[in-house]
Amino acid sequence: MTVDDVVEAIFRRLCLRQRHQGVGAAMSLTELQIGLGVTEEQLGDAVKTARISDDLFVTFTATDRLTLGPSWRARCKAQERPVR
């Protein structure tokens, strides 16, 4: 799995979490690692890539959990809408 694959998988997982728990829903790094089936190094590289993007794809909460960044929350909501 490439870094980009893991970044995309993180987005999908956080997006699903947001759909079920609402805006600001977060996941721990351990939850993501186990859920995605990646190594700690792969996850670390992906999180680093996601955090240095211009629009802050992911952010850390006060309890060291990842949540979608503001612009990515809107992208997640856009994906929820059915395509016509």
Residue pairs with C-beta under 8 A, 6 or more apart in sequence:
1 9
1 38
1 42
3 42
3 45
3 46
3 49
4 49
6 36
6 38
6 42
6 43
6 45
6 46
7 46
7 49
7 50
7 57
9 36
9 38
9 46
10 32
10 36
10 46
10 47
10 50
10 58
10 66
11 50
11 57
11 68
11 72
11 76
13 27
13 32
13 35
13 36
14 25
14 26
14 27
14 58
14 66
14 67
14 68
14 72
14 76
15 68
15 76
15 79
17 25
17 26
17 27
18 24
18 25
18 68
18 73
18 76
19 76
19 80
23 73
24 61
24 67
25 67
26 61
26 63
26 65
26 66
26 67
27 35
27 65
27 66
27 67
28 64
28 65
28 66
29 43
29 47
29 64
29 65
29 66
32 43
32 66
33 39
33 40
33 43
36 43
38 46
47 58
47 66
50 57
50 58
51 57
51 58
51 59
55 69
55 71
55 72
56 69
56 70
56 71
56 72
57 68
57 69
57 72
58 66
58 67
58 68
58 69
58 72
59 66
59 67
59 68
59 69
60 66
60 67
61 67
68 76
